[in-house]
Amino acid sequence: MAIARHSTVSLTYNGITATQMEEYIVSFKYTDVSSGSSDNITVELSDKDRRWINSWFPQKGDKLKPTLIKHRWDQDDQSYSLSCGTFVIDDFSFKGNPIQCTIEAAAIPSTSGFKVTERTYTYENTTLKNIGLAIAKRNGLSLHYEAKTVSIENVVQDKKSDCAFYNDLIVKYGLALKIYNDRLVVFDEAIYEAKPVVATLTESDFEPGWSWNTSLAGTYTGVRYSYTHAQKNKTFTVNVGSGSRILTCDDEASNLTEATLIALAKVNNANKNTTTMKITLRTPARTILATNCVKIQGLGKLDGKYYVESVTLSIGSSGTKSTLNLRKVENRLTVVPAKSKTSSSTKAATTTTSTNVKASSSTAEKKKQTVVFKKGDKVRVTKGAKTYPGGSLASFVYTTIYDVIQVGGKDLPDDRIVIGQGRIVVAAVKAADLYKA
């Protein structure tokens, strides 16, 4: 009789070898998440000789390193291993009798306040990648960035943990963040959605109890974005798509390019979970991992291409179970430049729509309202400003806060403001080229 496809786990913990651990493991569950939260594991241990309530007593912050051994999963019936990365204990409990210990751990760094310490930083004239590099460095992590360059003029991390701040920023620009093996991984889900499927699944592959759901709530056919930048006196508007279900948003942006990214991210993130499915496979999946795509076939209107949000592999007395959380790959709203052609491979994953994207002058600018400055005011300089009598300014001037040292006066036109730091004069610029910081 052939031995069924199954898995075992090799687990090291706190100086205890995998061989020692093996005799205590009752069950093991590993959840591989595509993005938005940490991969996690749950280990149930038999404390038959009471080591776990004594000398092996767990501590929050301890590290576990599991490796899955997949037996007879390949066509030639060979076994192979899959490292799950490094996990940090964040919860554990005991029950009896007989005494058992349950350990829960997540793929987060243990040597820093990555998820808990609130920090305040200002990032100026940088990129999303460079912000990630700075955050990774101060938390003892590395960064793997596989997405387009996103330029950022100014963003403030205001009393937020590095984890919450960077994840929110990633999502804001339409990307995804995953933590794996002490590494921050930034990627574009749209690229993974467009990749070929790794498996075709039919109802015969499912255990009883699978579920499928779709919802109209939260789905949109277009987006209307409008945000007025008070300091620049400009309003950025982005209109993409058409129809009766239009998402409106007004999140802060510094320029039109940024506004467009934010608007598209907002609508596509709202739409991507329209249709979801959860299945447990009769036979554990050979190659399916989070961020893969699979094809559902033979279920009528439920058929289609699905993105794998998470895979949970459970190993216990009943064998190995593989549970998939899926979402149907939806057409994404995009802005495609005029006269450009979309390749056939991209058309399946994107929808090109009639688009109106523009930056317009705000009412404040049209009325040319006058801002009155006085000595001691804190100000910034708008880009492109000139210093009296017409010289150019260094690029760093536009990112710095200055003091108003003098307003008009001897040897200066009435509309000139002298700015500097302390008593050190930097420039004499037009009042119209300043805004209060």
Secondary structure per residue as TSV (DSSP state, phi and psi in degrees):
chain	resnum	aa	ss	phi	psi
A	1	M	-	360.0	130.4
A	2	A	-	-69.8	143.6
A	3	I	-	-80.7	127.9
A	4	A	-	-67.5	154.0
A	5	R	-	-59.2	131.5
A	6	H	E	-156.1	173.8
A	7	S	E	-131.5	152.8
A	8	T	E	-129.5	169.1
A	9	V	E	-124.4	136.1
A	10	S	E	-105.5	117.7
A	11	L	E	-128.5	123.6
A	12	T	E	-107.8	145.3
A	13	Y	E	-154.7	119.8
A	14	N	T	51.7	43.7
A	15	G	T	86.1	-5.8
A	16	I	B	-88.7	127.2
A	17	T	-	-74.3	162.5
A	18	A	H	-61.5	-36.5
A	19	T	H	-64.9	-42.2
A	20	Q	H	-65.4	-40.8
A	21	M	H	-66.9	-32.3
A	22	E	H	-54.6	-39.6
A	23	E	T	-75.2	-10.2
A	24	Y	T	-103.0	-18.9
A	25	I	E	-73.1	120.0
A	26	V	E	-92.0	-44.5
A	27	S	E	-153.0	158.9
A	28	F	E	-144.8	134.7
A	29	K	E	-131.2	130.0
A	30	Y	E	-124.6	126.4
A	31	T	E	-114.3	117.4
A	32	D	E	-96.6	113.6
A	33	V	E	-105.6	139.0
A	34	S	S	-69.1	-45.2
A	35	S	S	-170.8	171.5
A	36	G	S	88.1	-24.3
A	37	S	S	-150.6	173.9
A	38	S	-	-85.2	146.0
A	39	D	-	-56.2	150.5
A	40	N	E	-147.2	158.9
A	41	I	E	-133.1	153.0
A	42	T	E	-130.7	126.7
A	43	V	E	-122.0	126.8
A	44	E	E	-102.9	128.5
A	45	L	E	-123.3	138.1
A	46	S	E	-84.4	127.6
A	47	D	-	-102.6	56.0
A	48	K	T	-62.4	-28.9
A	49	D	T	-113.4	14.5
A	50	R	S	63.4	23.5
A	51	R	-	-69.5	-36.6
A	52	W	T	-72.0	-23.7
A	53	I	T	-93.4	3.9
A	54	N	T	-126.3	-106.3
A	55	S	T	-68.8	-25.3
A	56	W	T	-99.3	18.2
A	57	F	-	-55.2	126.1
A	58	P	-	-67.3	159.4
A	59	Q	-	-132.8	138.9
A	60	K	T	-62.0	134.0
A	61	G	T	101.4	-15.9
A	62	D	-	-62.7	152.1
A	63	K	E	-107.3	141.5
A	64	L	E	-122.6	143.4
A	65	K	E	-128.1	95.2
A	66	P	E	-90.3	145.5
A	67	T	E	-128.2	125.4
A	68	L	E	-83.7	131.1
A	69	I	E	-106.0	112.9
A	70	K	E	-100.1	114.6
A	71	H	E	-97.0	130.5
A	72	R	S	59.0	35.2
A	73	W	-	-91.4	-19.6
A	74	D	S	-91.9	166.5
A	75	Q	T	-61.8	-29.0
A	76	D	T	-92.0	14.2
A	77	D	-	64.0	21.8
A	78	Q	-	-85.3	161.0
A	79	S	-	-100.1	154.9
A	80	Y	E	-148.9	161.7
A	81	S	E	-112.5	153.9
A	82	L	E	-136.4	113.9
A	83	S	E	-73.9	129.1
A	84	C	-	-88.4	-9.0
A	85	G	-	99.8	-162.8
A	86	T	-	-108.0	134.5
A	87	F	E	-124.1	147.9
A	88	V	E	-116.5	129.8
A	89	I	E	-64.4	125.3
A	90	D	E	-119.5	-6.4
A	91	D	E	-162.6	145.0
A	92	F	E	-154.8	155.8
A	93	S	E	-150.7	164.4
A	94	F	E	-127.0	152.4
A	95	K	E	-148.2	163.4
A	96	G	T	-164.4	179.3
A	97	N	T	-100.1	153.5
A	98	P	T	-65.6	157.4
A	99	I	T	-70.8	130.6
A	100	Q	E	-130.2	147.0
A	101	C	E	-115.6	132.0
A	102	T	E	-113.1	123.1
A	103	I	E	-112.9	129.7
A	104	E	E	-115.1	134.3
A	105	A	E	-141.9	151.7
A	106	A	E	-127.9	157.5
A	107	A	S	-84.0	69.3
A	108	I	S	-129.4	153.4
A	109	P	-	-69.6	143.8
A	110	S	S	-102.1	-10.5
A	111	T	S	-98.1	11.5
A	112	S	S	-148.3	175.1
A	113	G	-	-94.9	39.3
A	114	F	T	-52.2	-41.1
A	115	K	T	-101.7	-9.8
A	116	V	T	-122.5	-32.6
A	117	T	-	-76.3	120.7
A	118	E	-	-80.2	131.9
A	119	R	E	-129.6	158.6
A	120	T	E	-128.8	119.0
A	121	Y	E	-139.4	154.5
A	122	T	E	-118.1	129.1
A	123	Y	E	-113.9	125.1
A	124	E	E	-129.4	142.4
A	125	N	E	45.4	60.2
A	126	T	E	-138.2	-163.7
A	127	T	E	-132.2	164.1
A	128	L	H	-61.1	-37.1
A	129	K	H	-65.8	-44.7
A	130	N	H	-65.6	-34.0
A	131	I	H	-64.2	-41.5
A	132	G	H	-62.2	-40.0
A	133	L	H	-62.8	-41.3
A	134	A	H	-65.2	-43.3
A	135	I	H	-66.7	-43.3
A	136	A	H	-61.2	-42.6
A	137	K	H	-62.2	-44.3
A	138	R	H	-76.3	-8.3
A	139	N	T	-111.7	12.1
A	140	G	T	67.0	30.5
A	141	L	-	-114.3	174.4
A	142	S	E	-116.9	166.3
A	143	L	E	-123.1	130.7
A	144	H	E	-115.8	113.1
A	145	Y	E	-116.2	113.1
A	146	E	E	-127.3	70.7
A	147	A	S	-154.6	172.0
A	148	K	-	-66.7	158.0
A	149	T	-	-72.8	128.1
A	150	V	-	-117.4	112.2
A	151	S	E	-83.3	139.7
A	152	I	E	-130.1	121.6
A	153	E	E	-73.4	-47.0
A	154	N	E	-160.3	131.0
A	155	V	E	-149.9	142.2
A	156	V	E	-113.9	128.5
A	157	Q	E	-91.4	99.9
A	158	D	E	-104.4	96.9
A	159	K	E	54.0	49.6
A	160	K	E	-126.3	149.1
A	161	S	-	-67.9	156.1
A	162	D	H	-59.5	-39.0
A	163	C	H	-63.1	-51.7
A	164	A	H	-65.1	-43.0
A	165	F	H	-63.0	-49.2
A	166	Y	H	-71.5	-36.5
A	167	N	H	-64.3	-43.3
A	168	D	H	-60.8	-40.1
A	169	L	H	-67.4	-41.7
A	170	I	H	-59.6	-48.6
A	171	V	H	-63.9	-38.3
A	172	K	H	-57.0	-34.7
A	173	Y	T	-100.0	15.3
A	174	G	T	82.3	20.2
A	175	L	-	-112.9	-175.9
A	176	A	E	-134.5	151.2
A	177	L	E	-126.0	133.0
A	178	K	E	-131.7	145.4
A	179	I	E	-108.8	123.0
A	180	Y	-	-142.6	122.1
A	181	N	S	52.1	52.8
A	182	D	S	59.4	37.0
A	183	R	E	-138.0	134.7
A	184	L	E	-87.7	125.7
A	185	V	E	-115.4	118.1
A	186	V	E	-109.4	128.0
A	187	F	E	-148.8	167.4
A	188	D	-	-102.2	112.2
A	189	E	H	-61.0	-31.2
A	190	A	H	-60.3	-35.4
A	191	I	H	-66.2	-41.4
A	192	Y	H	-72.1	-33.1
A	193	E	H	-65.0	-28.8
A	194	A	T	-83.9	-7.9
A	195	K	S	-74.0	157.3
A	196	P	-	-61.6	153.8
A	197	V	-	-70.8	149.8
A	198	V	S	-97.0	-11.8
A	199	A	E	-162.0	150.5
A	200	T	E	-110.5	124.5
A	201	L	E	-115.6	138.0
A	202	T	-	-121.5	173.1
A	203	E	G	-59.7	-28.5
A	204	S	G	-67.4	-17.0
A	205	D	G	-84.1	-12.3
A	206	F	B	-96.2	144.1
A	207	E	-	-77.9	156.6
A	208	P	T	-57.2	148.8
A	209	G	T	101.8	7.3
A	210	W	-	-68.3	159.6
A	211	S	E	-139.9	153.3
A	212	W	E	-141.4	140.1
A	213	N	E	-147.8	141.9
A	214	T	E	-135.8	152.3
A	215	S	-	-144.4	138.6
A	216	L	S	-80.3	-29.5
A	217	A	T	-59.6	130.6
A	218	G	T	85.3	5.4
A	219	T	-	-106.7	139.4
A	220	Y	-	-134.9	149.9
A	221	T	S	-100.2	-3.7
A	222	G	E	-172.4	174.7
A	223	V	E	-138.6	139.5
A	224	R	E	-121.3	117.0
A	225	Y	E	-118.7	137.6
A	226	S	E	-150.3	126.6
A	227	Y	E	-143.9	131.4
A	228	T	E	-101.8	120.2
A	229	H	E	-87.2	105.5
A	230	A	T	-61.6	-40.8
A	231	Q	T	-70.2	-32.1
A	232	K	T	-93.7	-8.0
A	233	N	T	53.0	45.2
A	234	K	E	-133.8	145.9
A	235	T	E	-112.6	125.9
A	236	F	E	-99.6	127.9
A	237	T	E	-124.1	138.7
A	238	V	E	-134.3	123.1
A	239	N	E	-124.8	114.6
A	240	V	E	-130.4	133.1
A	241	G	E	88.1	179.8
A	242	S	-	-153.5	179.1
A	243	G	S	109.9	-171.3
A	244	S	S	-92.8	-15.6
A	245	R	-	-109.7	91.0
A	246	I	E	-111.6	127.0
A	247	L	E	-84.8	133.7
A	248	T	E	-111.5	141.5
A	249	C	E	-152.3	158.6
A	250	D	-	-145.3	37.5
A	251	D	-	-62.7	151.2
A	252	E	-	-63.7	137.0
A	253	A	-	-144.2	154.0
A	254	S	S	-99.6	-18.3
A	255	N	S	-158.0	174.4
A	256	L	H	-68.1	-37.3
A	257	T	H	-61.2	-45.4
A	258	E	H	-64.5	-40.6
A	259	A	H	-61.4	-39.6
A	260	T	H	-65.9	-43.9
A	261	L	H	-60.0	-42.9
A	262	I	H	-65.9	-44.1
A	263	A	H	-62.9	-45.9
A	264	L	H	-66.7	-39.3
A	265	A	H	-62.0	-41.2
A	266	K	H	-60.8	-48.7
A	267	V	H	-74.1	-39.4
A	268	N	H	-70.1	-35.7
A	269	N	H	-66.2	-35.2
A	270	A	H	-68.4	-34.8
A	271	N	H	-84.5	-22.7
A	272	K	T	-68.5	-22.6
A	273	N	T	-102.2	26.8
A	274	T	S	-59.5	-45.5
A	275	T	E	-124.1	124.4
A	276	T	E	-128.3	159.8
A	277	M	E	-149.4	143.2
A	278	K	E	-130.0	126.4
A	279	I	E	-138.1	147.1
A	280	T	E	-112.4	128.3
A	281	L	E	-83.0	141.8
A	282	R	S	-63.4	-38.8
A	283	T	S	-118.3	129.5
A	284	P	-	-51.0	141.3
A	285	A	-	-64.9	132.8
A	286	R	S	-75.3	-43.4
A	287	T	S	-127.6	1.4
A	288	I	-	-82.5	123.0
A	289	L	-	-126.4	162.9
A	290	A	T	-57.6	142.8
A	291	T	T	82.2	-6.5
A	292	N	-	-74.9	168.7
A	293	C	E	-120.9	144.6
A	294	V	E	-127.5	160.8
A	295	K	E	-109.1	126.7
A	296	I	E	-95.0	128.9
A	297	Q	-	-136.3	143.5
A	298	G	S	89.5	11.0
A	299	L	S	-117.9	31.7
A	300	G	G	59.9	-124.3
A	301	K	G	-69.2	-9.7
A	302	L	G	-84.2	-12.0
A	303	D	-	-61.8	155.8
A	304	G	E	150.6	-173.4
A	305	K	E	-93.5	130.1
A	306	Y	E	-124.6	142.5
A	307	Y	E	-95.0	136.3
A	308	V	E	-86.9	108.6
A	309	E	E	-76.4	-38.4
A	310	S	E	-159.0	153.6
A	311	V	E	-127.7	126.8
A	312	T	E	-113.5	120.0
A	313	L	E	-106.3	118.7
A	314	S	E	-112.1	129.9
A	315	I	E	-120.3	121.6
A	316	G	E	-158.8	-161.5
A	317	S	T	-65.7	-23.9
A	318	S	T	-90.5	5.5
A	319	G	E	106.1	-155.6
A	320	T	E	-107.5	127.4
A	321	K	E	-118.6	140.3
A	322	S	E	-123.4	116.8
A	323	T	E	-113.8	131.3
A	324	L	E	-113.9	133.4
A	325	N	E	-105.0	120.4
A	326	L	E	-120.7	156.3
A	327	R	E	-134.8	139.9
A	328	K	E	-68.1	138.3
A	329	V	-	-74.0	114.5
A	330	E	-	-96.2	154.5
A	331	N	-	-64.6	130.4
A	332	R	E	-94.2	140.4
A	333	L	E	-74.9	132.9
A	334	T	E	-138.7	162.3
A	335	V	-	-109.1	113.8
A	336	V	-	-109.8	126.1
A	337	P	-	-55.3	148.9
A	338	A	T	-57.6	144.3
A	339	K	T	73.5	-2.4
A	340	S	-	-82.8	153.7
A	341	K	-	-114.0	136.5
A	342	T	-	-91.8	127.7
A	343	S	-	-67.7	156.6
A	344	S	H	-60.0	-32.7
A	345	S	H	-70.8	-26.0
A	346	T	H	-86.7	-30.4
A	347	K	H	-57.5	-31.5
A	348	A	T	-67.2	-22.4
A	349	A	T	-113.5	-3.6
A	350	T	E	-134.6	156.5
A	351	T	E	-123.3	121.4
A	352	T	E	-89.1	130.2
A	353	T	-	-126.2	163.8
A	354	S	-	-66.1	132.5
A	355	T	E	-131.7	139.6
A	356	N	E	-126.9	105.5
A	357	V	E	-122.6	124.0
A	358	K	E	-155.2	160.5
A	359	A	E	-116.1	126.9
A	360	S	E	-123.0	157.8
A	361	S	E	-71.1	139.5
A	362	S	-	-80.5	168.4
A	363	T	H	-58.8	-36.2
A	364	A	H	-61.5	-40.2
A	365	E	H	-72.7	-39.4
A	366	K	H	-62.2	-36.9
A	367	K	T	-81.1	-6.4
A	368	K	T	50.6	50.5
A	369	Q	-	-63.8	142.5
A	370	T	-	-96.1	128.9
A	371	V	-	-98.1	129.3
A	372	V	-	-96.3	126.2
A	373	F	-	-107.7	149.4
A	374	K	-	-135.2	161.2
A	375	K	T	-56.3	131.8
A	376	G	T	99.3	-13.3
A	377	D	-	-62.7	146.9
A	378	K	E	-92.8	127.4
A	379	V	E	-138.0	162.1
A	380	R	E	-122.0	163.5
A	381	V	E	-109.9	132.6
A	382	T	-	-73.0	150.6
A	383	K	T	-65.0	140.1
A	384	G	T	92.0	-1.7
A	385	A	-	-67.6	155.5
A	386	K	-	-118.1	150.5
A	387	T	B	-95.5	145.5
A	388	Y	T	-63.2	131.7
A	389	P	T	-100.9	42.4
A	390	G	T	126.1	10.3
A	391	G	B	-79.4	160.4
A	392	S	-	-80.9	158.9
A	393	L	-	-111.3	149.4
A	394	A	-	-66.7	152.3
A	395	S	G	-62.2	-32.6
A	396	F	G	-67.1	-19.2
A	397	V	G	-60.9	-34.9
A	398	Y	G	-74.5	-11.8
A	399	T	G	-106.2	2.0
A	400	T	S	-111.4	148.1
A	401	I	-	-92.2	131.5
A	402	Y	E	-121.0	164.0
A	403	D	E	-97.1	143.0
A	404	V	E	-77.8	117.6
A	405	I	E	-95.2	-35.8
A	406	Q	E	-153.6	140.5
A	407	V	E	-113.8	113.1
A	408	G	S	59.3	-149.3
A	409	G	-	102.9	-166.8
A	410	K	T	-58.7	133.5
A	411	D	T	67.1	11.3
A	412	L	S	-129.6	143.5
A	413	P	-	-61.3	157.9
A	414	D	T	-64.3	-24.8
A	415	D	T	-92.0	10.8
A	416	R	E	-97.0	141.3
A	417	I	E	-121.4	127.9
A	418	V	E	-88.1	125.4
A	419	I	E	-121.4	158.0
A	420	G	E	-179.0	-164.5
A	421	Q	E	-128.1	117.4
A	422	G	T	66.6	-123.4
A	423	R	T	-100.9	1.8
A	424	I	E	-86.4	116.7
A	425	V	E	-80.0	132.7
A	426	V	E	-104.6	-43.6
A	427	A	E	-163.9	164.5
A	428	A	E	-122.3	106.8
A	429	V	E	-118.6	163.0
A	430	K	E	-67.1	145.3
A	431	A	G	-58.0	-34.7
A	432	A	G	-66.1	-17.4
A	433	D	G	-97.5	12.7
A	434	L	E	-119.2	152.0
A	435	Y	E	-141.9	151.5
A	436	K	E	-72.6	135.5
A	437	A	-	-80.6	360.0
